[in-house]
Amino acid sequence: QVQLVESGGGLVQAGGSLRLSCATSGLILRVVTMGWYRQGPGKERELVARINSGGRMTYADSVTGRFIISRDVRKNTVFLQMNSLKPEDTGLYYCNTYPGTYGWGQGTQVTVSS
């Protein structure tokens, strides 16, 4: 059974940084594409970054140059380093495979104040 547990969110001022973690079980990160998604207030869930089985990273235009997705295949963990945060980055952040194949975790809340 696949489990996804996100952590690392918090309240930060604009321009600040956060590092999110996604602990996975039941997945082999070397063979799946993992993504970080977010759902802002009143918005649909959107993909912000993904990393494929070969380690290639892709980003949404809104976060390119500011966010970095990475993984530790030995620890079955996926990370999202978020720099130069903006108020519009506020939302609930989730990880899942890409596309979102499995049940969603509880997410981790990121709030960026102006």
Secondary structure per residue as TSV (DSSP state, phi and psi in degrees):
chain	resnum	aa	ss	phi	psi
A	1	Q	-	360.0	131.3
A	2	V	-	-82.2	133.1
A	3	Q	E	-128.0	141.0
A	4	L	E	-130.6	122.8
A	5	V	E	-127.9	113.3
A	6	E	E	-93.5	148.1
A	7	S	E	-155.6	169.4
A	8	G	-	105.0	-4.9
A	9	G	-	-71.1	175.8
A	10	G	E	168.8	-170.1
A	11	L	E	-102.8	128.9
A	12	V	E	-143.2	151.6
A	13	Q	E	-79.4	155.6
A	14	A	T	-54.6	136.9
A	15	G	T	93.8	-11.7
A	16	G	-	-82.3	-175.3
A	17	S	-	-133.2	152.5
A	18	L	E	-143.1	153.8
A	19	R	E	-124.0	117.2
A	20	L	E	-94.1	148.2
A	21	S	E	-125.2	147.2
A	22	C	E	-130.6	106.1
A	23	A	E	-85.4	125.0
A	24	T	E	-114.7	153.4
A	25	S	E	-141.7	147.1
A	26	G	S	85.3	5.0
A	27	L	-	-124.0	150.8
A	28	I	-	-110.2	106.2
A	29	L	G	-63.7	-23.1
A	30	R	G	-68.8	-17.9
A	31	V	G	-116.3	2.5
A	32	V	S	-124.1	158.6
A	33	T	-	-93.8	127.3
A	34	M	E	-108.9	145.5
A	35	G	E	-132.4	153.6
A	36	W	E	-106.5	132.3
A	37	Y	E	-122.3	159.0
A	38	R	E	-142.4	153.1
A	39	Q	E	-129.5	108.1
A	40	G	-	-80.1	166.6
A	41	P	T	-55.7	122.1
A	42	G	T	71.1	14.6
A	43	K	S	-118.7	164.0
A	44	E	-	-76.1	155.0
A	45	R	-	-66.0	137.0
A	46	E	E	-133.2	151.8
A	47	L	E	-82.3	129.4
A	48	V	E	-108.1	-26.1
A	49	A	E	-160.7	149.5
A	50	R	E	-145.0	156.7
A	51	I	E	-133.9	125.8
A	52	N	-	-89.3	-179.1
A	53	S	T	-59.9	-30.6
A	54	G	T	-86.2	-1.1
A	55	G	-	92.7	6.7
A	56	R	-	-76.2	134.3
A	57	M	E	-107.1	141.2
A	58	T	E	-134.4	142.4
A	59	Y	E	-129.9	151.4
A	60	A	-	-68.2	150.3
A	61	D	T	-56.3	-35.2
A	62	S	T	-67.9	-17.7
A	63	V	T	-119.8	-4.5
A	64	T	T	-57.4	131.0
A	65	G	T	89.3	-9.9
A	66	R	T	-118.9	-34.0
A	67	F	E	-106.9	147.8
A	68	I	E	-133.9	123.8
A	69	I	E	-97.4	141.1
A	70	S	E	-149.5	174.2
A	71	R	E	-148.5	155.7
A	72	D	E	-122.1	101.9
A	73	V	T	-68.1	-26.4
A	74	R	T	-72.8	-33.6
A	75	K	T	-96.7	2.5
A	76	N	T	53.0	43.0
A	77	T	E	-127.8	140.8
A	78	V	E	-116.8	142.0
A	79	F	E	-121.6	156.7
A	80	L	E	-136.7	107.7
A	81	Q	E	-86.7	121.9
A	82	M	E	-117.1	117.0
A	83	N	-	-116.7	163.8
A	84	S	S	48.3	48.7
A	85	L	-	-64.6	146.3
A	86	K	-	-121.3	156.3
A	87	P	G	-55.1	-32.2
A	88	E	G	-72.1	-6.5
A	89	D	G	-82.5	-6.5
A	90	T	-	-59.0	135.5
A	91	G	E	164.2	179.9
A	92	L	E	-95.1	123.9
A	93	Y	E	-104.0	133.6
A	94	Y	E	-127.5	155.4
A	95	C	E	-115.8	154.9
A	96	N	E	-169.7	172.1
A	97	T	E	-68.2	166.4
A	98	Y	S	-116.6	120.2
A	99	P	S	-68.8	172.0
A	100	G	-	-69.0	86.0
A	101	T	-	-80.2	-35.5
A	102	Y	S	-103.4	171.5
A	103	G	-	-61.7	143.8
A	104	W	-	-77.8	141.7
A	105	G	-	-76.0	-166.9
A	106	Q	-	-81.5	-14.4
A	107	G	-	75.9	170.9
A	108	T	E	-133.5	131.6
A	109	Q	E	-82.9	130.7
A	110	V	E	-117.6	124.9
A	111	T	E	-125.9	122.7
A	112	V	E	-113.2	119.0
A	113	S	E	-94.0	148.4
A	114	S	-	-88.8	360.0
